[in-house]
Amino acid sequence: MKLDMPVPLERLLWFQEKLGLAEHDLKLFSIYRDIFLGEKEDFANKLCRHFLEIPETRVILENERRRDHLKKVWTQWFELLFQGRFDEAVYTCIWRSGLRHVEINIDKRFINLAYAFVRQYCQDIARSEIPVEQQESFLTAMDKIVDFCVLVETHAYVSATARCDMEVVKGISHQVRNPLTVIGGNILRLQRDINPESPMHKTYEMILLENRRLEAMVRDASVYSDMFQKEPVFSNVSLEGVIADALISLRDNLDRKKIHLEIHLDPEHPMVQGDSKDLETMFYYLLQNSIEAADPGNPHVRISSRAVDEESPLLQIEIFNTGIPPSPQDMADIFVPFYSSKPYGTGFGLSIAQLAARKNLGDLSLEPMPGEGTTCIVQLPLAAHDRSGKGR
């Protein structure tokens, strides 16, 4: 399997900034470049011996051709660290290293072990070859550089692994969708030819209900997969707008259930920060869940918002419904994909909503209110201009 994922340069530069890895750190490395480059062959040989001693990694290295190739790769990588600058070529090298480890199925724990070896190897050289008065500065810079490499490698590894997993989910969804459509259409035709009073008519109806549930599950699994892979694009978003868009898609549900809907949004905080598409999807599934859960004898759903407090940069949105609160057993698994307490639920609605909230730097929880109903609590960052002065 060959992975081809573009280098996320903006994210890597953000990692570098957060680690405080600056130009002077890289220049300090270049000062002692010749000392370390003189050890590059020794580094590759010792790293190879290190992994030959581990049964799980020895298997990978036992092929002599692969071993020689890996030594060459490790030598070039070690040389890159001491060139005195981090440019697109370095970012690309580290990123592709992470992708390559997924391609050949190397356990992430062994990759972290390799970076621990790099850190220790460089420390040993620094303590024996670099003047004492310069050692602390050099070792600090070295830690930043190794930490940066670990972050980039981990980001590549996690992104590639998640993509592979999600591609499997999407592939299964695609393969299942067409047969379900064929099955549903044929059952519907058979049902039309049966007397409505016949037991077979009810049997066909049960099959159709299950078929529709599976079709909905395939659709929701695809939504979950797409959201998992897509990076959010943050902007200031009208809370009223994304809720209104979600409600348009749920109009039939509202009418069929005869829901009494109340909306009380805080006029002082009309905007949140996030990806508008993610937030619309999140509110769609949360409102769909509340509408379906509402008590048929008192079908009431209420949406409200307020600032968490004077110091917090978060807005709290509450979606209340009058349905029976989830049991303690349901609460333990309610956000787990495929888990549903409803007979014809897909088990993805709340999972998708929680993923959307977390990807947009927020949080999502449910609060059972015995005797009243259930409140879904969402916290999202206030729009940048709306949280100025907060949190100080």
NORWOUR-V159476 format. One record per residue. N is the residue number from 1. RES is the residue in one small letter. SS is DSSP state (@ for helix, = for strand, . for the rest). PSI is psi in radians with two decimals (NA if undefined). Layout:
N/RES/SS/PSI, N/RES/SS/PSI
//
This chain:
1/m/./2.12, 2/k/./2.11, 3/l/./2.29, 4/d/./1.60, 5/m/./2.26, 6/p/./2.62, 7/v/./2.12, 8/p/./1.35, 9/l/@/-0.71, 10/e/@/-0.74, 11/r/@/-0.69, 12/l/@/-0.67, 13/l/@/-0.61, 14/w/@/-0.75, 15/f/@/-0.81, 16/q/@/-0.74, 17/e/@/-0.79, 18/k/@/-0.50, 19/l/@/-0.15, 20/g/./0.44, 21/l/./1.80, 22/a/./3.09, 23/e/@/-0.68, 24/h/@/-0.51, 25/d/@/-0.75, 26/l/@/-0.64, 27/k/@/-0.62, 28/l/@/-0.65, 29/f/@/-0.72, 30/s/@/-0.47, 31/i/@/-0.68, 32/y/./0.39, 33/r/@/-0.87, 34/d/@/-0.62, 35/i/@/-0.82, 36/f/@/-0.67, 37/l/@/-0.44, 38/g/./-0.26, 39/e/./0.13, 40/k/@/-0.67, 41/e/@/-0.72, 42/d/@/-0.70, 43/f/@/-0.86, 44/a/@/-0.71, 45/n/@/-0.75, 46/k/@/-0.65, 47/l/@/-0.69, 48/c/@/-0.81, 49/r/@/-0.64, 50/h/@/-0.78, 51/f/@/-0.34, 52/l/@/-0.39, 53/e/./-0.16, 54/i/./2.09, 55/p/@/-0.73, 56/e/@/-0.58, 57/t/@/-0.33, 58/r/@/-0.62, 59/v/@/-0.70, 60/i/@/-0.60, 61/l/@/-0.13, 62/e/./-0.46, 63/n/./2.02, 64/e/@/-0.69, 65/r/@/-0.75, 66/r/@/-0.66, 67/r/@/-0.81, 68/d/@/-0.67, 69/h/@/-0.77, 70/l/@/-0.68, 71/k/@/-0.72, 72/k/@/-0.75, 73/v/@/-0.78, 74/w/@/-0.65, 75/t/@/-0.80, 76/q/@/-0.69, 77/w/@/-0.77, 78/f/@/-0.66, 79/e/@/-0.66, 80/l/@/-0.64, 81/l/@/-0.51, 82/f/./0.39, 83/q/./-0.18, 84/g/./0.09, 85/r/./2.70, 86/f/./1.96, 87/d/./-3.02, 88/e/@/-0.55, 89/a/@/-0.68, 90/v/@/-0.81, 91/y/@/-0.76, 92/t/@/-0.72, 93/c/@/-0.84, 94/i/@/-0.73, 95/w/@/-0.81, 96/r/@/-0.48, 97/s/@/-0.77, 98/g/@/-0.73, 99/l/@/-0.71, 100/r/@/-0.63, 101/h/@/-0.55, 102/v/@/-0.72, 103/e/@/-0.72, 104/i/./0.15, 105/n/./0.87, 106/i/./2.30, 107/d/./2.32, 108/k/@/-0.50, 109/r/@/-0.61, 110/f/@/-0.53, 111/i/@/-0.78, 112/n/@/-0.62, 113/l/@/-0.66, 114/a/@/-0.73, 115/y/@/-0.57, 116/a/@/-0.68, 117/f/@/-0.77, 118/v/@/-0.81, 119/r/@/-0.83, 120/q/@/-0.70, 121/y/@/-0.80, 122/c/@/-0.65, 123/q/@/-0.75, 124/d/@/-0.74, 125/i/@/-0.78, 126/a/@/-0.74, 127/r/@/-0.38, 128/s/@/-0.38, 129/e/@/-0.36, 130/i/./2.41, 131/p/./2.50, 132/v/@/-0.70, 133/e/@/-0.29, 134/q/@/-0.15, 135/q/@/-0.78, 136/e/@/-0.77, 137/s/@/-0.73, 138/f/@/-0.79, 139/l/@/-0.60, 140/t/@/-0.80, 141/a/@/-0.71, 142/m/@/-0.73, 143/d/@/-0.72, 144/k/@/-0.76, 145/i/@/-0.77, 146/v/@/-0.71, 147/d/@/-0.70, 148/f/@/-0.80, 149/c/@/-0.73, 150/v/@/-0.73, 151/l/@/-0.81, 152/v/@/-0.81, 153/e/@/-0.78, 154/t/@/-0.74, 155/h/@/-0.76, 156/a/@/-0.76, 157/y/@/-0.84, 158/v/@/-0.75, 159/s/@/-0.77, 160/a/@/-0.74, 161/t/@/-0.79, 162/a/@/-0.69, 163/r/@/-0.74, 164/c/@/-0.80, 165/d/@/-0.78, 166/m/@/-0.55, 167/e/@/-0.62, 168/v/@/-0.80, 169/v/@/-0.79, 170/k/@/-0.69, 171/g/@/-0.77, 172/i/@/-0.76, 173/s/@/-0.76, 174/h/@/-0.74, 175/q/@/-0.52, 176/v/@/-0.54, 177/r/@/-0.84, 178/n/@/-0.83, 179/p/@/-0.64, 180/l/@/-0.70, 181/t/@/-0.75, 182/v/@/-0.79, 183/i/@/-0.83, 184/g/@/-0.75, 185/g/@/-0.71, 186/n/@/-0.69, 187/i/@/-0.69, 188/l/@/-0.71, 189/r/@/-0.71, 190/l/@/-0.67, 191/q/@/-0.61, 192/r/@/-0.44, 193/d/./0.03, 194/i/./2.47, 195/n/./2.26, 196/p/./-0.39, 197/e/./-0.14, 198/s/./2.48, 199/p/@/-0.55, 200/m/@/-0.53, 201/h/@/-0.76, 202/k/@/-0.63, 203/t/@/-0.80, 204/y/@/-0.65, 205/e/@/-0.71, 206/m/@/-0.71, 207/i/@/-0.73, 208/l/@/-0.71, 209/l/@/-0.76, 210/e/@/-0.67, 211/n/@/-0.74, 212/r/@/-0.64, 213/r/@/-0.75, 214/l/@/-0.66, 215/e/@/-0.74, 216/a/@/-0.66, 217/m/@/-0.74, 218/v/@/-0.76, 219/r/@/-0.81, 220/d/@/-0.60, 221/a/@/-0.65, 222/s/@/-0.71, 223/v/@/-0.78, 224/y/@/-0.79, 225/s/@/-0.81, 226/d/@/-0.75, 227/m/@/-0.65, 228/f/@/-0.66, 229/q/@/-0.50, 230/k/./2.30, 231/e/./2.33, 232/p/./2.55, 233/v/./1.87, 234/f/./2.43, 235/s/=/3.02, 236/n/=/2.21, 237/v/=/2.36, 238/s/=/2.06, 239/l/@/-0.77, 240/e/@/-0.66, 241/g/@/-0.83, 242/v/@/-0.58, 243/i/@/-0.73, 244/a/@/-0.74, 245/d/@/-0.70, 246/a/@/-0.69, 247/l/@/-0.53, 248/i/@/-0.74, 249/s/@/-0.33, 250/l/./0.21, 251/r/@/-0.73, 252/d/@/-0.71, 253/n/@/-0.75, 254/l/@/-0.78, 255/d/@/-0.75, 256/r/@/-0.68, 257/k/@/-0.11, 258/k/./0.83, 259/i/./2.31, 260/h/=/1.92, 261/l/=/2.25, 262/e/=/2.41, 263/i/=/2.10, 264/h/=/1.55, 265/l/./2.46, 266/d/./1.99, 267/p/./-0.35, 268/e/./-0.28, 269/h/./1.27, 270/p/./-0.24, 271/m/=/2.53, 272/v/=/2.95, 273/q/=/2.30, 274/g/=/-3.01, 275/d/./2.08, 276/s/@/-0.67, 277/k/@/-0.74, 278/d/@/-0.79, 279/l/@/-0.66, 280/e/@/-0.75, 281/t/@/-0.75, 282/m/@/-0.84, 283/f/@/-0.54, 284/y/@/-0.87, 285/y/@/-0.62, 286/l/@/-0.75, 287/l/@/-0.65, 288/q/@/-0.76, 289/n/@/-0.76, 290/s/@/-0.70, 291/i/@/-0.78, 292/e/@/-0.54, 293/a/@/-0.30, 294/a/./2.52, 295/d/./2.12, 296/p/@/-0.52, 297/g/@/-0.30, 298/n/@/1.19, 299/p/./1.55, 300/h/=/2.29, 301/v/=/2.30, 302/r/=/2.29, 303/i/=/2.23, 304/s/=/2.83, 305/s/=/2.69, 306/r/=/2.72, 307/a/=/2.47, 308/v/./-0.89, 309/d/./-3.13, 310/e/./-0.50, 311/e/./-0.36, 312/s/./2.48, 313/p/./0.29, 314/l/=/2.60, 315/l/=/2.37, 316/q/=/2.18, 317/i/=/2.27, 318/e/=/2.29, 319/i/=/1.90, 320/f/=/2.42, 321/n/=/2.75, 322/t/./0.20, 323/g/./3.01, 324/i/./2.22, 325/p/./2.63, 326/p/./2.58, 327/s/./2.83, 328/p/@/-0.63, 329/q/@/-0.73, 330/d/@/-0.69, 331/m/@/-0.55, 332/a/@/-0.46, 333/d/@/0.11, 334/i/./-0.40, 335/f/./0.10, 336/v/./2.26, 337/p/./2.49, 338/f/./-0.12, 339/y/./2.26, 340/s/./2.43, 341/s/./-0.04, 342/k/./2.50, 343/p/./-0.66, 344/y/./0.51, 345/g/./2.71, 346/t/./-0.34, 347/g/./0.26, 348/f/./-0.35, 349/g/@/-0.95, 350/l/@/-0.52, 351/s/@/-0.76, 352/i/@/-0.76, 353/a/@/-0.76, 354/q/@/-0.72, 355/l/@/-0.75, 356/a/@/-0.76, 357/a/@/-0.82, 358/r/@/-0.65, 359/k/@/-0.46, 360/n/./0.49, 361/l/./0.51, 362/g/./-2.83, 363/d/=/2.79, 364/l/=/2.34, 365/s/=/2.85, 366/l/=/2.45, 367/e/=/1.82, 368/p/=/2.43, 369/m/=/1.46, 370/p/./2.31, 371/g/./-0.19, 372/e/./-0.89, 373/g/=/-2.54, 374/t/=/2.43, 375/t/=/2.20, 376/c/=/2.21, 377/i/=/2.10, 378/v/=/2.33, 379/q/=/2.22, 380/l/=/2.66, 381/p/=/2.38, 382/l/=/2.69, 383/a/./2.60, 384/a/@/-0.80, 385/h/@/-0.32, 386/d/@/-0.29, 387/r/./0.14, 388/s/./2.30, 389/g/./-0.26, 390/k/./2.71, 391/g/./0.22, 392/r/./NA
//
